Amino acid sequence: MLRQIEGSRAVAETVARCRPEVVCAYPISPQTHIIEAVGVMVKAGTLTPCEFINVESEFAAMSVSIGASAAGARAYTATASQGLLFMMEAVYNAAGLGLPIVMTLANRAIGAPINIWNDHSDAMAARDAGWIQLFAETNQEAADLHVLAFRLAEELSVPVMVCMDGFILTHAVEGIDVPEQSDVDAFLPSYEPRQVLDPAHPISIGAMVGPEAFTEVRYLSHLRQLDALELIPALASQFASAFGRPSGGLIHSYETDDATTIVVALGSVLGTIKDAVDQRRALGDQVGVVGITTFRPFPFDEVRRALANAQRVVVIEKAFSVGYGGVLAADVASATHDASLCLHSVVAGLGGRAITQHGIETILDDAVRGHLGSVTFLDLDLDIVESERARIGNQRRSGPSAENVLSDLGAVASRIG
C-alpha cells in the first residue's frame, strides 16, 4: 500500500522486515534518519530479536558487523562519505572474509573541502573493495533493493552495498509501497550462514594467507562477483513476481530501441535525464537512457548489448578520478572498446550542485550536433577557475583554493590576509 513517507524511513522499515539480528552504526548525515528509525524499532520491541549496538565510530560499526556476521547473525549497518572512508579497512576485510553484511550507503561528497551534499565519490572510493554495489534510482527502488540485497548477500556469501542519493532520496517524502512482512518472509529465507564461528567446531576466520594461496583466494572472491551477474537478474525476476513491481536487475533501458544517442548514468539523476530525453524526442532527436543498477560487478555484456546500435554515448556521472577522468565512463569505454561510437564523459552534480533538465538538454543538444568534448564538467564556472589559477601562479602564499573561491564568490567573509 502506498504511503507518503520519507525515503530513509521506508528503508528503515524495509530493513526491519528483513529481520536483522545485529544492527550497529554511527550517525553521519545523510544516513542518520535510517539508523535512528531502526534503533527506535529495536528499543520499542517491534524489531525483535535484534541487538542494536551503539559504537564510537564507523570503523567500529563495520568491525562489529564483521564479528556479528562471523558469529552467525544477519548483520546490517549504514554510513556515508567520510564515515565510509573511516571504516574502509574493515570494508575490505568484510569482503575478503566473504561475510554477507548489508550496508546502506547514503551517497555524499567526500572532503576536503567539507561538503555534506550528494555525489557519488564515496561509492567510487569503495568500488574495488569487493562489495556488490547496487544503485537506486527512486526511493521505491531504494527500499526494494534492501530485500534483494539480503537475499543476494546470503546466497553468495558476499557483502552488498545499497547506494541511495543523500538528501535527494534519503530526505524526500513521497508515495512508497513498503514491502509487507509476509511478502518479505516468503522471499527472504531465514539466515543460514555458509561459515560461522562455533566453539564446538573451532575454525579460523581471517587467517594469515601467504603468497602460496593469496592469488587463489582473491580470485575466488572475483568469481563470486561474476556469479552475481547471473543471480541478480534471476532474483529481480522473482522479486517482480512476488511483489508485483520490477526492481533491481543489472541495467534498465528507456527509449533506446531507435536511439542513436544514449545517456548512461547511476542513481536518482536518471529521472531528470528521462524528462530531458522526452523533451528532446518531442523535437525529433533519437535519444535514450541506460540506467545502471548493478555497478559492481560491472555488467559489461549487458551494457555492450544496450549500446550496440548507438552512434554516441554520453555518460553523466557524479564523481571522477582526479587526474584521470570519469570512473563510470571508463567502465563504459571498456565495455564498448570494439564499437565505433563516440563516447563523452560529463561530470555533474559534484557536492550537490543541481543537475537540471535544461542542463541535460543542453548536453544532449551539443552531443547530437557534435559539439560535446570528450570530458565536460557541467556548469563549470571557468572565470572562477582561471582567477584562482592566476592567484596560484602569482602568489607563492596563495592560500587554500576552497577559501579563495568562496571569497571570490562572496559566499564567506572569513578569509584572512
Beta strands, then each sheet from edge to edge (+ up, - down):
strand 1: 2-6
strand 2: 22-25
strand 3: 51-54
strand 4: 75-79
strand 5: 102-107
strand 6: 132-135
strand 7: 160-165
strand 8: 173-177
strand 9: 251-254
strand 10: 261-265
strand 11: 287-292
strand 12: 294-296
strand 13: 312-317
strand 14: 342-347
strand 15: 375-377
sheet 1: 1+ 8-
sheet 2: 3+ 2+ 4+ 5+ 7+ 6+ 12-
sheet 3: 9+ 11- 10- 13- 14- 15-
end
